[in-house]
Amino acid sequence: MTSARTHFFRLFRWGRTLAKHGALRDVAKHKATPLAVKRLIWFIGLGTFQPKEPNYSAALQAIGPAAIKLGQTLATRPDIIGEEAARDLLQLQDSLPPVAFDKIRDEIETSLGRPIDELYSHIDPEPVGAASIAQVHRATTVEGKDVAVKVLRPGIIKKFGQDIDTYEWAAAHLEAMGGEAKRLRPQLVIANFRRWTMRELDLRREAASASELAEHMENVDQYEIPAIDWDRTSGRVLTLDWVDGVKISKRDDLIAAGHDLDDLANRLVHTFLQQAIAAGYFHADMHQGNLFVKPDGTIVAIDFGIMGRINRKARFWLAEILYGLTTGNYKRVAEIHFEAQYVPDHHSMEDFATALRAVGEPMRGKPVSELSVGDMLDGLFAITRDFDMETQPHLLLLQKTMVMVEGIATDLNPGINMWDASGPYVKEWIRGELGPEAAIADRITSDVDTLMMLPDIVRRLDQQLPRKGGAPPALPVADVELIWDRRKARSGGGFWRYMFTALVAAAIGASAVWWLG
């Protein structure tokens, strides 16, 4: 078990890096930041020379791979880190210098249990991409098939595990301070971050995710998932078909190739809605580097380490919320929030509907160029505090992906209106799933299932009540011993020993900065 002192010094080191990039200034000024945290930030920043404008992305890249991934997660939470920081973190580039090919070769041979020459007739030692978790090399199998080979960075699993342990320790102490920090549920945010990251560090899971998404999307025209080479895939190595196409970010190249950018933008939006609302399983890392366009216009997605899943009832609520916002039916949107138990019952539904109107109406009737899903989400985040809405982790990935999709679609077609593009699809889906024909079919199926399960229902009636909300059961969070909860015999001394040691370290650091300066 990692000691509290080790956690503290890791946080101190990271805090110094953040301070040098000016990334703690806004946190220290925020009214919701606990006083103890403000004092700690002041202490950590002693002796640093900070830029006028904070550079959050550069700070996290300087800290390391786990911080990069955490930054991408926090980009979905403007309510925690502020809108400016969230916008900056959306641009965070998940890239690092590549690992030497000799180490990559060893990783492939150790993981797959065979000499590399028996697997690939050729593999390019220069990677086509090097991210915080893995790097990708182009190769040709011994059967002559062009493939991409994704390999985890050596030692990355251990490194991530250590860093996330410290994130959990810090989140537990922050949440224990109560107030706004408790409402934002940082422990649950980090618990979800651990789950997403550990899944991303198992390339067999990524392969399975790609395979599952391909099944959901097999009837969708001009959308493709590369096939997995399961014989050359393991926990640390993933081999899949090579994609020949133009990155969707290269607008000029797409035009030169004769692609219809308006059509690409609309298909991208519909594809996302097909995944999120119809399938309840979506590609949650749809940034521009993970999407290609083939010569025939087919959109190809890669990198399935981060996936989102939404249960059927939550998808119904999501579709009705989107449709209600596009049509101005704020009363129904408010009702759904109460049905899903996103808003506590002690609040007024009518007041919440009025707050939603305040977010939605300023956008109605405006030019397409001024409408934004991102702005709408920012507005919704702004009212969560007033209505005691707790974080809904199962929707974080969806919010992040919606903003990503809108950004790509707008780059392709600056005049696109996400609401107009999504409205007809959502309306048709609601009609198909909630219309009279679907209701009758669902009722028949439900009644038969109920009769078959009646004995079990009677035995477990207590488990059916109270009515469940829209969020799935929360993940268990790490059991962290708080430094101020130690035994009384050692209390007083324990916490302040850490603080005294940290003060000495800070003084040494400040002296070194002064001496070297």
N, C-alpha and C positions, 0 to 999 in steps of 0.2 A: 504494500500500500504506500503510495507516495505521501511524503510528509508535508505538513502545512508549510514548512519553511521552503521546501522545493517549489511548491505552487506559488508562494509569495514572490520568490526571486524570478520565476519565469514571468509572472505578471509585471514585475518591476522592469525587467529587461524589455518586454514588449511595450510597456507603457512609455519607456524612454524613447523607443523608436517612434511610437505614435506622436509623442510630444514634439520630437524634432521635426515632424512633418506638419505640425499644427493641427493634428487630428483630434486632440482632446479639448480644444478651446471651446467649441460649441457645447460639448457634453458638460463642461464645468459651468457654463452659463445657463444651462437649461433648468427651468424652475422645478422640474420633476426629479432632478438628480439629487439623491440624498446628500445631506451636509457632509457626512463622513467621506463619501466618495469625492465630493468637491475638494475637501482638504487633502485627500490622497493624491488627486490629480495635480494640485498645486505643488505638493511635495515631490512627486515624480518629475515634474517639469523643471525643477531647480537646475540652473546652469545650462539649460538648452537654449539654442538660438532658433526661434521658430519663424517660419515664413508668414507673410501677411494673409495669404490665402491657403486654407488647409488642403492638403493633398492626400485624401484618404486611400486612394488606390495605390499610390506609391508606398505609403506606409505599410499596408498589408502585404504588398509584394516583398518588401524588405524583410518582414517578419518571417515569411515562409509559406509553404504549401497549405497547411491547415488554415492559416489566416486568410489566404486567398479564397478558399472554399467558404469560410465563415463570412467573409465579406460579401460573397455572392448571395448567401442566405439572408444577410442583413439588408441587402438591397431591396428586399420585399417588405421591409419594416420601416417606412418613413415615420411611423408613430413612435418608434423607439429612437432612431438615430437622426431624425429630421429629414426634410425633403431634399436639401442640398446634398447631404451626405449620400442619401439613397440614389440620387441621380448620378453622382460621381461613381458610386460602386457598381452601378449597372454597366459602366464602361470598363470595369476591372478586367484586365487581360489575364487569362489563366495560362500563362506561358513562362517557362524557365529555360535556362541553358540546358541542352541535351546531355544525357549521360553517355560516357564513352561506350562505343559499340562492343568492346570486349566484355564489359559488364552485362550489356544487353544480351549478348550471345550466351553467356553463362546462365543468365536468368531463363532464357528460352529452353536451353538444353536441360537444365535442372528441373524446370517445371513440367516439361513435356516428356522427360525421360528418354530422349533420343538425340543423337548428334544432329546438328542443324542441317547438315548436308543431306540427311535422310528425309528431311521435312520440306526444304525449299531448295530448288535448283539455283536460285539467286535471291539475295536479300540486300537491299541498298543500305550501306552502313550509315548514310546520312538520313536522319529522320525527316519526314514531311511535316511533322508537328511535334512539339515537346511541351507538355502541359505539367501542372503541378503534381499530378498523380502518375501519369504514364506518358510514353512517347510512341509514335506510330512510324513504322517503316514499310515501304513498298517492297513487295516480294513476288516471286513466281514459285508455285508449288512444283514438286517433282513431276506432277501430272501435266504441267504447263498452264496452270490457271493463274491469272493475275489476282493478287490478294493484298489486303492491308493487314499488317501484323501490329497489334497494340500490346505493349509490354509495360508492366508496372515498374516504377523506379525502385531499384534495390533499397530495402530498408524502410520504404515509405509506410508500410502498415504499422510498424513499431512507432515511428515518428508521429503519425497521426494519433495513435492511441494515447501517447504521452500528452500531447497538446490538448486533446479533448478531455482528458482527465482534469486538467487544470481549468478548462472552460467550465466544466461541471462544478468544480470547487468554487470558482468565482461566482457563478450564477446562483448557487445555493446561498452564499453569503449576501449577495445583492438582494435576492428575493426575501430573505429573512429580515431585511430592514423595513419591509412593509411598504404601505403607501402605493404610489404609482408603480414602483418596481415590482410589487407583488401582483398587481393587476395585469402587467405585461407578461408575466409568467416566463421569466428568462430560463428557468430550469427546464420547462417543457420545450422551449425553443432549442436549447442545446441537446435535449434528448432526441428530438427529431433530427437535428443536425448530425448526431452520432449515427442514427439509423440510416440516414441518406448516405453519409460518407462511408460507413462500413460496407454498405451495399455496393457503392461505387468502387470500393477496393477489392471486390470479388468479381473478376471478369467473367466468371461463369454466370453470375447473376445478370450482368449486362447482356450476355449472349441470350439468356432466357428471356429477358425483357424485350430484346429485339425480335425474338421469335414470336412472343405473345402479341406484340403490337402488329407484326406482319399479318397474323391471323385476323385481328380485328379490322385491318385495313385492306384485306385482300380484294374486296369488291369496290374499292375506291379507285376511280380512274386516275391515271397519271400521278400516282404517289407510290413510292417504293422504299422498301427496307432491304439493305444488303443481306444476302444469305450468309448464314454462319457455317464455317468449316469446323464442325464439332470435333473431328479427329485431331485438329491442331489448336484446340482451345482448352484452357485450364483456368485455375483461379488467378494465375498471374500472366497468362498469355491469351489473347483473343485474336483469332484469324477469321476474316470475313471478306466478301467479294470487294474488289477494288471498284471505285466509282469514277467513271470518266464523265466529267461535267464541269460547268462553270459555277463558282461559288455565287450564291444568291446575293452577296454583298457587292459583286462587281457589275454594277448597273450598265456601264458602257459596253462591257463584253456581252451582256445579255442582249442589248439592243443590236450590237453588231452581228450576233448569231441569229437575229430575226425573231426573238421571243416577244410575245405580247405581255408587257409588264403589268397592265391592268388585270389581265386574266390571271397571271401568276399571283398577284396580290390577293385577288378574290378567292382563288383556289387554296391559298395558304390559310386564309381565315377560316374557310369552310372545313379544311382538313383538321385544323385545331379543334373546331367545334364538334366535328365528327368524333374525334378522340375523347374530348373532355365530357361532352354531354351524352352522346349516343353510346360510346363504349365505356365511359367511366375510367379510362386508362389512357394517359397521354404522355407524350414526350415532353419532359419538363426542362429541357435544356436547348430550346429552339433558338439559339443565337445564330448570327449570320455565318459563323464558321462551321456550323453543323448542318447546313442545308446547301444542296447542289441542284443544278438544273441540267438535265441531260439534253442532247441535241433535239429530241422529239418533244421537249417541254415537260417531261416527267420530273417532279420534285423528289429528290432523294434525301432522306434524313440519315445522319450518322450519330454516334456517341449516345448510347442509351444508359449511361450510368445513373442518371437522375430521372426517375419516372414518377408520375402522380397517379393516384387512384382515388375515385370518389364513388361512394355507394349509391344505389339507385334512388333512394329517397332524397339524398342531398342533391343529386342531379336534377330531380324534379324541382326542388326549391331553387337551385341555381338558374335553371332555365326560366322559371317564372320571375325571378329577380331581374335577370337581364331583360326579359321582355317587358316587365313592368317599368323599368327605368327608361327603355326606349320609347314607350308609349305614354309615359307620364302617369302611370297608375301607381302612385306612391302609397296609397292605402293598402293595396294588395302586397306591395313589397314590404311594408311594415308588418302586415299580418304574417307573412312568411318568416320574418325574423323572430317573431314571437312564437310561432309554431315550432320553429327549429330550436327555440330556446337560446338563440344567439343574444337576445336582449332579456334581462331578468323581468319577471312578471310584475314587479312593483313599479315599473315605469308605465307611462301612458302610451298606448299604441298611437293615439292621435297626435301626441307631441312628437313621437318618433317619425310619423309620416310627414309632419311639417318640416322636421329637420332634413329628411330626405329630399323634400321639395326644394329646400334651400340649396342643396347640392345639384339637383338635376335641372331645375328651371333656368338658371343662368346659361346653360348650354343649349337650351332648346331654341331653334330658329336662327342659330348662328351659322356662319359659313363653315363648310366642311373642314377647312384648314384649321379652324379654332376648336374643333371637337376632339376629345382625347379620352381614351379609356384610362390612361395613366392619371389624368386630372380628376376623372370621376372617382378612381380608387383613392386618390389623395383626399378628396372631399369626404369620402366615406370613412376613412381613417380618422379624420378630424372630429367626427361626431361620436366615435366609439367611446371616448373617455366620458362624455357627458351622460351616456346611457349605460355605463358600467359593463360594456361588452368586453368579455375576456378574449384573449387571442384564440383563434381557431386554427391550429397548426395544419389541419387537413386541407385548408384553403390557401396556405401560404404559397405553395408551389403553383397553384392555379393563378393567383394574383401576379406572381412573378412572370409566368409564361404569357399571360394576357398582354402584359406590357411589352415583352419581347416581340410577340407576334405583331402587335400594333406598330412597333418601331420598324420592323422589316417591311411590313405591308406599306407603310407610309414612305419608306425609302424607294420602294418600287413604284408607287403611285401616290404622289403627294396629295392628290385630291380625294383619296379614299376616305370614306366615312365608315368607321368600324361598326357603328350602330346600324347603318343602312345595310352593310354587308352581312351582318350577323342576324338582323331582325327576321328576314324571311325564313332562314334556316331554323331559328329557334321557334318561330311560330308554327312551322310545319311539324317540328319534332313534338311540340306540346300537343298539337292536334292529334298526332299519331299515337302518342303515349297516354294522353289524358282525355282524348275525345270519347264520344259515346261508344264507338266500336271497341276501342281499346279498353274502356271501362268495363264493358260486358265481358270481354275475354278475360280480363284480369279477375273479375268477380267470380267467374266460373272456376278458374284455376285456383283462386284463393279459397273458395268454398270447399273444393275437393281436398286441397291440401289441409285445410282446417279439420275436416272430418277424419282424415287419416292420422292427424296429430292430436286428436282430442284427448286421449288418455294422458299424453305427455303434457299437454297444456294445463289440464286440471292439476297434475302433480306439481307443476312449476309456475302456477299462477302468480305467486309472489314475485317471480323474476320478470314478469311482463309489466309490472307497475313499479314506479310511476312511468309515464310515457317518456320514451327516450327522445333526446334532442337531435339536432342535425349533425353534431360532431360525434365521431367514433370514440370509443373509450380512450382516455388519455394514456399515453405511454408511461410506464413506470420511470420515475426520475432517479438519478443516482442518490444513494444514501450517503450524504456528506456530513461529517462531524464539523460543526461550527466551532471556530477557535474560541468564541466567548462562552461556549457551553461546556467547556472542560470542567473537571472537578474543582470545587472551591479551593481545595488545598493548593491547586496549581493555577487557579484563575488569577486574575490580576497580573501575575508574573508572565504567563504564557504569551498573551497577545502583545503585551508591551515589549517583551523580549524580541519578538519579530519586528515590531516597529523600531526599536532601538537599533537592531542590526541593520534594518533597511535605511535608517537615517545615517548611520555610519557609512553604508555603501553609497548613499547619495552624496554625502560630503566628499568621499573619495572621488566619485565620478565628477562632481563639480570642480574639485581641485584639479583633476586631470585635464578637464576642458579648459580651465583658466590657464594652466601651465602650458598646454600645447598651443593654446591660442596666442 
